[in-house]
Amino acid sequence: MCAQELRKRAHDLDVTVWVGKSGIEAVVDELDDQLSDRDLVKVKFLRSARGAATTEELADDLARRTDAEVFETRGHTAVMHR
């Protein structure tokens, strides 16, 4: 699937994983499960999770822990792809 098709699909996705004050560790298993079922998952990083880190830094960390790739970030939301 080409990047343009993935980008269109990502735009229409609803957020299904929220990273909050419990941090990334709390959602690793859930994101891993969701990525097993579908190839794109949208993740929202709430203010309580961000602290001094950027959305890109948090998304990269989460992607490493789930063996995924960050397809794109926009604002405080990232789309993960496997």
GIWO-V310940 format. One record per run of one state. SS is the DSSP state (@ for helix, = for strand, . for the rest). FROM is the first residue (numbers start at 0). LEN is the number of residues. If there is no record, write none. Layout:
SS|FROM|LEN, SS|FROM|LEN
This chain:
.|0|2, @|2|10, .|12|2, =|14|5, .|19|4, @|23|14, .|37|2, =|39|6, .|45|1, @|46|4, .|50|4, @|54|12, .|66|2, =|68|6, .|74|2, =|76|5, .|81|1
